[in-house]
């Protein structure tokens, strides 16, 4: 199998964190320049991989290209079942999938806040203060739902699941790239993320310095403080 990915961002980092947690080393990694620079790629490169023009993309080597990160995670979990990270029972799997959904929705809402509110995205998205404020509100609400459901050393239980990978990738990105911390009224998530940050799977990514200078002031730029 072959994974096309880049080194930072919430969706790529979901997969990278998962592979590190599972200690999967037999998938070929093809590192690609951040997708806002398609001029650096061969003609039609990303379109052939994924009509959505996004990464990551997993090529299973048998004619299947998977271009959605959650689908990649579940596919890999079936291919590498040892050290289960989805759940041993239907009930456990349901909880994991619910937490994945909560943090996936939170990622989309944060993306709305960042795309419509940060100058770092102004060349690709028209600024819209109302949309940014809506995204910020819904993002924080989703975190508070997750806070209420967090139960155990990890998001659910005593071992990491794919939900921890999805959630950690998001909080890493929001805090390190955009400078937005977890809300103070989410103490369980704060403690969970501190524990996750100590794991070998959470080695910090390298962000483009020229983007980081602009991006990490999102709260001040939008006058929205979570």
C-alpha positions in Angstrom: 0.0 0.0 0.0 1.0 3.6 -0.6 -0.1 6.7 1.4 0.0 10.1 -0.2 0.1 12.7 2.6 1.7 16.0 3.8 3.3 16.6 7.1 0.8 18.8 9.0 -2.9 19.7 9.3 -5.7 17.8 11.1 -6.6 15.3 8.3 -3.0 14.2 7.5 -2.1 14.1 11.2 -5.0 11.7 11.9 -3.4 9.1 9.8 0.2 9.8 10.9 -0.8 9.5 14.6 -2.7 6.3 13.9 0.1 4.7 12.0 2.5 5.6 14.9 0.2 4.3 17.5 -0.3 1.0 15.6 3.4 0.8 14.7 2.6 0.2 11.1 5.7 0.5 9.0 5.0 -1.4 5.8 3.0 1.3 4.0 5.0 3.4 1.6 4.7 7.1 2.4 4.8 9.6 -0.4 5.2 13.1 1.1 3.5 15.8 -1.0 3.8 19.6 -0.9 1.0 21.3 1.0 -2.0 21.2 -1.4 -2.3 24.9 -1.9 0.8 24.7 -4.1 -0.5 22.5 -7.0 1.9 24.2 -9.4 4.6 22.1 -7.8 2.9 18.9 -8.8 2.9 17.1 -12.2 -0.2 17.9 -14.3 -3.3 16.2 -13.0 -1.5 14.6 -10.1 -4.0 15.3 -7.4 -7.1 15.0 -9.6 -6.1 11.5 -10.5 -5.7 10.7 -6.8 -8.7 12.4 -5.5 -11.4 14.4 -7.2 -11.8 16.4 -4.0 -8.2 17.8 -4.5 -7.3 16.9 -1.0 -5.0 14.6 1.0 -4.4 12.1 2.5 -5.1 9.4 -0.1 -4.4 5.7 0.4 -3.7 3.5 -2.5 -4.3 -0.1 -1.5 -2.2 -1.4 -4.4 -5.2 -3.2 -5.9 -6.9 -0.4 -7.7 -8.6 1.3 -4.8 -7.9 4.9 -3.9 -9.4 6.1 -0.6 -9.5 9.9 -0.2 -11.3 10.4 3.1 -9.3 10.2 6.3 -11.9 8.4 8.4 -12.5 5.8 5.7 -8.7 5.3 5.6 -8.6 4.8 9.3 -11.4 2.2 9.3 -9.9 0.4 6.3 -6.5 0.2 7.9 -8.1 -1.0 11.2 -9.5 -3.9 9.3 -6.2 -4.6 7.5 -4.2 -4.4 10.8 -6.6 -5.7 13.5 -3.9 -6.4 16.1 -4.0 -3.9 18.9 -7.6 -3.0 18.3 -8.3 0.7 18.1 -12.0 0.6 17.2 -13.5 -1.4 20.0 -13.9 -5.0 21.0 -17.7 -5.0 21.2 -20.5 -3.4 19.2 -21.1 -1.0 22.1 -17.5 0.0 22.3 -17.3 0.5 18.5 -20.4 2.7 18.6 -18.9 4.9 21.3 -15.7 5.2 19.3 -17.6 6.1 16.1 -19.7 8.6 18.0 -16.6 10.4 19.3 -15.0 10.3 15.9 -18.1 12.0 14.5 -18.1 14.6 17.2 -14.5 15.6 16.5 -14.9 15.3 12.8 -17.7 17.8 13.0 -15.6 20.0 15.3 -12.9 19.9 12.7 -15.3 21.1 10.0 -16.6 23.9 12.2 -13.1 25.0 13.2 -12.2 25.0 9.5 -15.1 27.5 8.9 -13.8 29.8 11.6 -10.2 29.6 10.2 -11.1 29.8 6.5 -13.4 32.8 6.9 -11.5 34.6 9.6 -7.8 34.2 9.2 -5.7 36.3 6.8 -3.6 33.2 6.1 -6.5 31.9 4.0 -7.6 35.2 2.4 -6.1 34.3 -1.0 -8.4 31.1 -1.1 -11.5 32.1 0.8 -13.4 35.4 1.0 -13.4 36.7 4.7 -16.8 36.5 6.3 -17.0 37.6 10.0 -20.5 36.1 10.5 -19.5 32.7 9.1 -16.3 32.7 11.2 -18.3 33.5 14.4 -20.8 30.7 13.6 -17.9 28.2 13.0 -16.2 29.2 16.3 -19.4 28.9 18.3 -20.2 25.4 16.9 -16.6 24.3 17.3 -16.6 25.1 21.0 -20.0 23.5 21.5 -18.7 20.3 20.0 -15.8 20.3 22.3 -18.1 20.7 25.3 -20.1 17.7 24.1 -16.9 15.7 23.9 -15.9 16.9 27.4 -19.2 15.5 28.8 -18.5 12.1 27.1 -14.8 11.8 27.9 -14.4 8.8 30.2 -11.0 7.2 31.0 -7.4 7.8 30.5 -8.2 8.2 26.8 -11.3 9.6 25.3 -13.0 6.3 26.1 -11.4 3.7 28.2 -7.8 2.8 29.1 -6.3 2.4 25.6 -6.3 4.7 22.5 -8.8 4.4 19.7 -9.1 6.0 16.3 -11.1 8.7 18.1 -8.1 9.8 20.0 -6.1 10.1 16.8 -8.8 12.2 15.2 -9.2 14.4 18.3 -5.5 14.8 19.0 -4.8 15.9 15.4 -7.5 18.6 15.7 -6.4 20.0 19.0 -2.7 19.9 18.0 -3.6 21.9 14.9 -5.9 24.4 16.5 -3.5 25.1 19.4 -0.1 25.0 17.5 -1.0 26.4 14.1 -3.8 28.8 15.0 -3.0 29.5 18.6 -6.5 28.6 19.8 -6.3 26.6 23.1 -8.9 24.2 24.5 -11.6 26.1 26.4 -11.0 26.4 30.1 -14.3 24.8 30.9 -13.1 21.5 29.3 -10.7 20.3 32.1 -11.0 16.6 31.2 -10.0 17.3 27.6 -7.2 19.5 28.7 -5.8 16.7 30.9 -6.4 14.1 28.1 -4.5 16.2 25.6 -1.6 16.7 28.0 -1.4 12.9 28.3 -1.6 12.5 24.5 1.1 15.0 24.0 3.6 12.8 25.9 3.1 9.8 23.6 5.7 9.1 20.9 2.9 9.2 18.2 2.5 12.9 18.9 5.9 14.2 17.7 5.3 17.9 16.7 4.9 18.5 13.0 6.8 21.2 11.1 4.6 24.0 10.0 5.5 26.5 7.2 7.1 29.4 9.1 5.7 32.1 6.8 2.1 30.8 7.3 2.6 30.3 11.1 3.5 33.9 11.6 0.1 34.9 10.3 -2.1 32.0 11.4 -1.4 31.7 15.1 -3.3 34.9 16.0 -6.7 33.7 15.0 -8.5 34.7 18.1 -7.2 38.2 18.0 -7.8 38.5 14.3 -11.5 37.6 14.6 -12.0 38.9 18.2 -13.4 35.5 19.1 -12.0 34.0 22.3 -13.1 30.4 23.0 
